[in-house]
């Protein structure tokens, strides 16, 4: 679990929070992380994060962005909860060869770097840097973007 990995790498005073829309996943996560008081798990969705403005210096989303019901709204929420200058990291499926899937039922979903970049910039994120994470043979598949709030 990403929160456990992060907790093992950050200062003892760092506070970490996780969000999941599925009650079952929230329960499982809370049970597996209950031994670390620095970690809280909340039920919620990216489009309506259950946190105040500017409370995080880092927001991370791994392999969930493609499932957000409203990616633009979710990015605005990520920006809202970031401290000024905080960073957003999103790792997901971004590749030009995924463009046809937008027409086949993934409407209004960013599947390419260009689409995601437009959404990130519209949400007010800046200094975007893209990184390849995983390729499917010669084809890029999973990429990560880092942006500053």
PyMOL commands that set and color helices and strands:
alter all, ss='L'
color gray80, all
select helices_A, chain A and resi 2-9+23-33+65-67+71-81+96-103+113-122
alter helices_A, ss='H'
color red, helices_A
select strands_A, chain A and resi 16-20+39-43+56-62+82-93+126-136+139-148
alter strands_A, ss='S'
color yellow, strands_A
deselect
rebuild
show_as cartoon
